[in-house]
Amino acid sequence: MRLAAVTRPDVAIVATYFQHGEGFQLVGRLATELGIPSVLVSRVGDPTIVPRVTQPGVMGVLVQPVDPAALLATTELAICRFQETLALRREAEALRRMLESRKVIERAKGLLMETESISEKEAFARLRQKSMDTQRPMAEIARAVILAAELSDRIRRGEVSLTS
């Protein structure tokens, strides 16, 4: 791990026949902690390899003796596939954040529509305008609206007092 952290290789080639499965543990840590894909090198007939090739970061498997051409092709493919995987994860995370923002904005619109007796279009326009005026994301404005409504509701129910 220290060597990988210092040298930052494009791909790690990891032997799977360490004692106590350290090779498999290393592969997972390389991927999750350092963002480095791995190619596993296994002995012929190693029964531990098949169930573990789906571990995060494993982008290829080679069986000894390793052919240099196969090593080159496998490492190049591993790097490409790992980059694709990272890009897909980033895209999925961005979509998840967008969906969460939409949910918050929809909830805030509903609260504004209910409390201000305005249309959906007007509620959205108010959120958008406040976002532009304050140069803050619309989702942040929506969260503030929701928080204010929740606080107002708690005050109305007597759960919170504004006096000391």
N, C-alpha and C positions, 0 to 999 in steps of 0.2 A: 504494500500500500504506500509506504514512504517513497519508494522508487517511482511508482506510478504518479504520485502527487507531484514529485519534483520534475520528472521528465515529460509528463502528459503525453503518452503515446496515443496514436490514432486508434490502435487496437492492442489488446493484451492477448497473448497466447499462453493459456494456462493448462498445466497438466492436471488431470483429474485423479491421479493416483497418489496424492498426498495422503498421509495417515489421517484418519478421523474426518475426512471430507473437507479439509481446509481449502482445497482447490475450488470447490463449489461455493464455499463461504466467501472466498476472495472474489469470485466472479460477481456475486450479488453486490458486494461492497463497492467494487470498481464501477459498476453501473450506477448504483443509486447515489453514492457519495461523490464520485469523480466524473461521472458521465462518460465512462470508457467502456466500449463494447469488448467482448471477449470471444475468442475461438478456443474451444476445448480440444485438448489432445488426449486421446484415450488409448489404452492398450486394447488389443484385439480381444473381443469377448468380455469386456468389462461390463458386468451386469448393473453397475451403479449409474452408468451414463444415461441410459434411455429415460428413466423417470426424471432426471434432473436437467435435461436440455431445454426445458421450458422455463427455467429460472430466468429472472430479469437479467438482461445483459448478454445472455448466450446468443450469439449470432451465427455460430457455426461449430461443427464438430469434425475433427480429423482423427483417423485411426492410424496408429503407428504400424509400419514405418511411413513417415509422411513424405509424400512426393512434393518437391519444391514448386512445381507448377500448380498443384492442388492447394498448397499453402498460400501462394500468391493470390489465386482466384478466390479462395475462401476468405482471406483477410480483406480483400477489396470489397467483396460482397458484404461482409460483416459491417464494414464502415458505412457503406451506403444504406443498408437496412436499418442500422442503428440511428442514422440521421433521419431517415423516414419515420421511424418510431418516435423519436423525440419531437419531430415536427407535428405528427398526429396528436401527441399528448398535449403540446402547446395549443394546438387548434381546439382540441376537446375542452381544455381548461378555459380558453377564451370564450367558447360557446356556452360553457356552463356559467361563466360570469355574466355574459350577456342575458342569458335566460333568467338568472337571479335578479339582474337589474330590471328586466321587463316585469317580473313578478312584483317587485317593490314599487315600480312606477304605476302599475295597474292598481295595486292596493291603495296607493296615495291618491290616485285619480278617484277611486271609489269613495274614499273618505271625504275628499273635497266636494264631490258631487252630492254626497249625503249632507254634509254640514253646511255647505254654502248654497245648496239647491241650484246647482249649475249643471250644464250639459257636460258630457264626456269630452267633447271638443274644447270647451272652455276650461275644464280642469287640466287638460293636457297643455293648453296654451299657457295657463298660469305657471305650471311646473317648468315649461320650456323657457318662459320669460324670466322667471326667477333664476334659472340655471344660467342664462345668458347675462343677466344683471350682475350676478355674483361670480361669474366665471368658475362655476363648480359643476361637476357632472350632475345630470338630471337625477340619477339614482341617489346621489347624496342629498339632494333637495327632497326627494321623495321620502327618504329615511327620516329626515327632519320633520316632515309633515306627519308621518306615522308616529314618531316619538311625541310630537306635540299633541296629537289626538289621544294617544294613550295616557299621557300625563293629565290632560284635561279630563278625561274619563275617570281617572283615579282620584282627581281632586273632587269631581262631582259626587263620587261615591264616598268621599270622606276618608279615603285611604292615605291621602297626602295632604298636608296642611302647608300653606305658604307663609304662615306666621311661625315665629320661633317658640 
